[in-house]
C-alpha cells in the first residue's frame, strides 16, 4: 500500500500508550506531519487503518513483528537499486521504500537530485560517481566502501543507487559477486533500463511486429583500462531486423557509423541519439547512420547519451518532422519538440528538448 503521508509518531501520542511512536523513533522512520505539504515521502506496508486506544498498547509489537518479516530488517544487507532512466516517476515502489529506510546511500552521477529527494534524511550519503577520465572512485574503492558499511553493526540497510538497471551495464554483477564472496547478503532491485525507458518516452518500441524481432544491447566500452570502442559490434554482423542500443557510445560516435555500415546496415537506417533521456534536460538528435557523427557534433551532445539504431526509430513522432521546417510552437508542443530559440528551423536532424508538464503528479 502506498501512503503519501504517514504520521505514526503523532498518532501514537493521541492514545494512552506511546508504543507506536517510540518504535517509529527507534527505527528512524521518516515520519511527517499529516499537515505538511509537498512531495510524498514514505512507502509502507499494511492496512493503514486507525487503531483504537485499547489496541495501541500492542501496536508497537505488531509493527516490530511485521517489519521483521520484510526483507528490509533481516540484518546487514546491501541493495543494488536501479533508479531507472532519470525521471523520478519511473522509480519502483521498492526502490523508494529502501531509499527511505536506508542507513547508508552510495550513489553515482546518474542519480538525479530529484531522485535523491526520496532518500531518508538521516542516511549517510556517499558519492561514488564515475565519469570517463574523471573517476571519483575506482570500482575497487567502491567495493571496499560496500564491505566497510555492510560490516558495521550499526548499518542494516546499505543502498547502492545506480542509474537504469543495476544488471544492465551497471556493474551490479561485479559488486554482487564481490559481496557474496565475503558472505555479505546482497539483493538486486531492478530498475527500468535506459533503453526501455527512453524508447517508450520517445515512442520508439524496441520490438515491433514486422520491423524488429529482437533487440541487442551493446556498450561503447568495456572494463576500465580495457576500453575497446564498440566491442559488441566487432564480434559479428548487425541484424537489420533487430533494434540496436548502444550504451556509453558517445565517445565512439566517430567510429560507430562506419562499423554499422560495415556490418550490414544501410547508411539510411534511422538513429536517435538521446542525452539525459526522460529528464527535463533531455535532448534528442534524429538522423540516419551516415549523418550521425556530424549531427552529434552539431548538437554538442554530452554524456550520458544513449544511441538507438533501427527502423523502429522512424515510428517516433519526432522522426516524422525531421525533414520539415518547424514553424508553429503548437505543432512543436504537440509532438514534444521544442527548439531552443523558438525560431523556425529546417532540419534533417531535429534537436528535441522535453520539459515537464505543470500538471505532472509527483510520486
MOBELWO-V872508 format. One record per helix or strand. SS is the DSSP state (~ for helix, > for strand). FROM is the first residue (numbers start at 1). LEN is the number of residues. If there is no record, write none. Layout:
BEGIN
ss->SS from->FROM len->LEN
ss->SS from->FROM len->LEN
END
This chain:
BEGIN
ss->~ from->8 len->6
ss->~ from->19 len->8
ss->~ from->56 len->13
ss->~ from->71 len->3
ss->> from->77 len->6
ss->> from->84 len->1
ss->~ from->88 len->3
ss->~ from->93 len->9
ss->> from->104 len->4
ss->~ from->113 len->4
ss->> from->124 len->4
ss->~ from->139 len->13
ss->> from->157 len->6
ss->> from->164 len->1
ss->~ from->172 len->10
ss->> from->185 len->5
ss->~ from->194 len->9
ss->> from->208 len->1
ss->> from->212 len->1
ss->> from->214 len->6
ss->~ from->231 len->4
ss->> from->242 len->6
ss->~ from->250 len->13
ss->> from->270 len->6
ss->> from->283 len->6
ss->~ from->289 len->11
ss->> from->305 len->5
ss->~ from->311 len->5
ss->~ from->319 len->3
ss->> from->325 len->2
ss->~ from->329 len->7
ss->> from->345 len->2
ss->> from->351 len->3
END
